[in-house]
Amino acid sequence: MSGRAAPTTVKSAQYGYNLVSERCNGASGQRETLRRLFCFLEVVSLSRSKANWLLYTPLVAVYLLFVRPQLVGGTELLDKLADVLGLVIMATGLAIRITARCWKLRHGEAGLVTTGPYAVVRNPMYVGSFLIGLGLCVIIGHAAFLAGSAVAFGIVHVLVVRGEERALAAEWPDDYPAYQATVPAWVPSLSRLWGALRQQVSWRAQLRAGLAREISTICWTVVCALLIDVHEDILTRGWQVARPEATALLTISVLILAGWSVTMAQQRRARVTAR
């Protein structure tokens, strides 16, 4: 989603929260319960952290309870190729998120961000998140889970984007409607994509800050991929056979999460010191 850096994003989210809350309070009539439920989901989704919990908690539960490992295509070769394809899709999603984050950090203070990745689609970071989730689903190789994940992602992020776009339109009443009318929300045109690929990249100066902001996404993406592999190995090969590889992958996951925890603690201390 285009916009300024963090302070304005918080203000926009609060504006959207108030706007949706007012509409929810006015719900009446025969469809009041359904409308209030929809409004509740929209208000919750305005907080990205709450939206993530709303999206990923049921998906993790469904995966652990109902999804059983299976060879994609019925052969080990096709299954390995699917794993490689999933990793490539995940890496592409991470690259898009990091690029969009770096660009926003570099240009966000000047006003509404409509250049770079934000000239290709209005929500490049959410597109990156979708590709990360898609890659994980390809690795899992379960068609029904893939379909359910896509539907869940669509519902939650449509609600998030609706609230953010109302807030941005209120904050930039002259600029945002024109931007919204000319730049697609999710799927880029080939001409816009080609133009972005030919554009001189100028976000390298913000690469370190962008990576720091995306550290949670990077770490949890890698850990999720490793845990899915461990889960599949244990269920298909049994703990005794899978134990060496599973132990190694679990150790790597713990080390990644430990490093992530230290990094997040350092970032929190830095924010407190800067106040």
C-alpha positions in Angstrom: 0.0 0.0 0.0 1.4 3.4 -1.0 1.7 6.2 1.5 4.2 7.8 3.8 6.5 6.1 6.4 5.3 4.6 9.7 3.9 7.7 11.5 1.4 8.5 8.6 0.5 4.9 8.3 -0.5 4.8 11.9 -2.6 7.9 11.5 -4.2 6.5 8.4 -5.0 3.3 10.1 -6.6 5.2 13.1 -8.7 7.3 10.6 -9.8 4.1 8.9 -10.7 2.5 12.2 -12.9 5.4 13.2 -14.5 5.5 9.8 -15.4 1.8 9.9 -16.5 1.9 13.5 -19.0 4.7 12.7 -20.5 2.7 9.9 -20.7 -0.4 12.1 -22.6 1.5 14.8 -25.2 2.5 12.2 -25.9 -1.0 11.2 -29.6 -1.9 11.5 -32.3 -4.0 9.9 -32.7 -7.6 9.1 -29.0 -8.0 8.1 -27.6 -6.3 11.1 -25.8 -9.3 12.5 -24.1 -10.1 9.2 -23.2 -6.5 8.6 -21.8 -6.1 12.1 -19.7 -9.3 11.6 -18.3 -7.9 8.4 -17.6 -4.6 10.0 -15.9 -6.3 12.9 -13.6 -8.2 10.5 -12.8 -4.9 8.7 -11.9 -3.1 11.9 -9.7 -6.0 13.1 -8.0 -6.1 9.7 -7.0 -2.4 9.9 -4.4 -3.6 12.4 -1.9 -5.6 10.3 -0.7 -7.6 13.2 -4.3 -8.6 14.0 -5.0 -9.3 10.4 -2.0 -11.7 10.3 -3.3 -13.5 13.4 -6.8 -13.7 11.8 -5.3 -15.1 8.6 -2.5 -17.5 9.7 -3.9 -19.0 12.9 -6.7 -21.0 11.3 -4.4 -21.9 8.4 -1.8 -23.4 10.7 -4.5 -25.3 12.6 -6.0 -26.7 9.4 -2.6 -27.7 8.1 -1.6 -29.5 11.3 -5.0 -31.2 11.8 -6.1 -32.1 8.3 -3.4 -31.9 5.7 -1.4 -35.1 5.2 1.8 -35.2 3.1 1.6 -36.4 -0.4 4.0 -36.6 -3.4 3.2 -33.9 -5.8 2.5 -35.6 -9.2 2.9 -39.0 -7.5 6.7 -39.2 -8.0 9.7 -38.0 -5.9 11.1 -36.2 -8.9 8.0 -34.1 -9.4 7.7 -33.5 -5.7 11.3 -32.1 -5.5 10.6 -30.0 -8.6 7.5 -28.6 -6.8 9.6 -27.8 -3.7 12.1 -25.9 -5.9 9.3 -24.0 -7.6 7.8 -23.2 -4.2 11.2 -21.8 -3.0 11.6 -19.7 -6.1 8.1 -18.2 -5.7 8.8 -17.5 -2.0 12.1 -15.9 -2.9 10.4 -13.7 -5.5 7.8 -12.6 -2.9 10.5 -11.7 -0.4 12.4 -9.8 -3.0 9.3 -7.8 -3.9 8.6 -7.0 -0.3 12.2 -5.9 0.4 12.3 -3.8 -2.8 8.9 -2.1 -1.9 10.0 -1.5 1.7 13.3 0.1 0.6 11.6 2.2 -2.0 9.1 3.4 0.5 11.7 4.3 3.1 13.6 6.3 0.5 10.6 8.2 -1.0 7.9 8.0 1.7 8.7 11.3 3.5 8.0 13.3 0.4 4.3 12.4 0.3 2.2 9.8 -1.5 4.5 7.1 -3.0 3.5 6.5 -6.6 6.8 5.5 -8.3 9.0 2.5 -8.4 7.2 -0.7 -7.3 4.2 1.5 -6.4 3.9 2.5 -10.1 3.4 -1.2 -11.0 0.7 -2.1 -8.4 -0.7 -0.2 -5.5 0.0 -3.0 -3.0 3.4 -4.4 -3.9 4.1 -5.6 -0.3 0.8 -7.5 -0.1 1.6 -9.0 -3.6 4.9 -10.2 -2.1 3.1 -11.7 0.9 0.7 -13.5 -1.4 3.7 -15.0 -3.4 5.3 -16.1 -0.1 2.2 -17.9 0.9 1.7 -19.4 -2.6 5.2 -20.7 -2.5 4.6 -22.4 0.8 1.4 -24.0 -0.5 3.2 -25.3 -3.6 5.8 -26.9 -1.3 2.9 -28.5 0.8 1.4 -29.7 -2.5 -2.2 -30.0 -1.3 -4.7 -28.4 -3.8 -7.5 -27.9 -1.3 -5.2 -26.2 1.2 -3.9 -24.0 -1.6 -7.5 -23.0 -2.6 -8.4 -22.3 1.1 -5.3 -20.3 1.7 -6.0 -18.1 -1.4 -9.5 -17.5 -0.3 -8.5 -16.6 3.3 -5.7 -14.3 2.0 -8.1 -12.6 -0.3 -10.8 -12.0 2.3 -8.4 -10.6 4.9 -6.3 -8.4 2.6 -9.3 -7.1 0.7 -10.6 -5.8 4.1 -7.2 -4.4 5.0 -6.8 -2.6 1.6 -10.3 -1.2 1.7 -9.6 0.5 5.0 -6.2 1.8 4.0 -7.5 3.1 0.7 -10.3 5.1 2.4 -7.7 6.6 4.7 -5.3 7.5 2.0 -8.1 9.0 -0.1 -9.0 11.2 2.8 -5.4 12.2 3.5 -4.6 12.9 -0.2 -8.0 13.8 -1.7 -6.4 15.3 -4.9 -3.7 12.8 -5.6 -4.9 9.4 -4.4 -8.1 9.0 -6.5 -6.1 9.7 -9.7 -3.4 7.2 -8.6 -6.1 4.7 -7.8 -7.7 5.1 -11.2 -4.5 4.5 -13.2 -2.5 1.9 -11.2 -3.9 -1.6 -10.6 -4.2 -2.9 -7.1 -2.9 -6.4 -7.5 -2.1 -7.5 -11.1 0.3 -5.4 -13.1 0.1 -4.8 -16.8 3.0 -6.0 -18.9 3.9 -2.5 -19.9 4.1 -1.3 -16.2 6.1 -4.4 -15.2 8.5 -3.9 -18.1 8.9 -0.3 -17.3 9.8 -1.1 -13.7 12.3 -3.7 -14.7 14.1 -1.1 -16.9 14.0 1.6 -14.3 17.3 2.6 -12.6 17.2 1.2 -9.0 17.8 3.9 -6.5 16.8 2.2 -3.2 20.2 0.6 -2.4 20.9 3.4 0.1 18.0 2.1 2.2 18.7 -1.6 1.7 19.9 -2.1 5.3 16.9 -0.4 6.8 14.6 -2.2 4.5 16.1 -5.6 5.5 15.8 -4.6 9.1 12.1 -3.8 8.7 11.5 -7.1 6.8 13.6 -9.3 9.2 10.4 -10.9 10.7 9.1 -11.8 7.3 12.4 -13.2 6.2 13.0 -15.3 9.3 9.5 -16.7 9.6 9.3 -17.5 5.9 12.5 -19.6 6.2 11.4 -21.2 9.4 8.0 -22.1 8.0 9.6 -23.8 5.0 11.9 -25.8 7.3 9.1 -26.8 9.6 6.9 -27.9 6.8 9.8 -30.1 5.5 10.3 -31.6 9.0 6.5 -32.3 9.4 6.4 -34.0 6.1 9.5 -36.1 6.7 8.3 -37.3 10.1 4.8 -38.3 8.8 6.1 -40.0 5.7 9.3 -41.6 6.8 8.7 -42.0 10.6 10.7 -40.3 13.4 13.5 -42.9 13.6 14.4 -42.6 9.9 13.8 -38.8 9.7 15.4 -38.0 13.0 18.9 -36.9 11.8 17.6 -34.5 9.1 14.6 -33.3 11.2 16.9 -32.6 14.2 19.3 -30.6 12.0 16.4 -28.5 10.5 14.8 -28.0 13.9 18.2 -26.8 15.2 18.5 -24.3 12.3 15.0 -23.1 13.0 15.7 -22.5 16.6 18.9 -20.6 15.8 17.0 -18.4 13.3 14.3 -17.6 15.8 16.9 -16.9 18.5 18.6 -14.5 16.1 15.3 -12.9 15.2 14.4 -12.4 18.9 17.7 -10.7 19.6 17.3 -8.5 16.6 13.8 -7.5 17.6 14.9 -6.7 21.1 17.7 -4.5 19.7 15.2 -2.7 17.5 12.8 -2.1 20.4 15.7 -0.6 22.5 16.7 1.6 19.6 13.2 2.9 19.3 12.9 3.6 23.0 16.3 5.4 23.0 15.3 7.5 20.0 12.2 8.9 21.7 
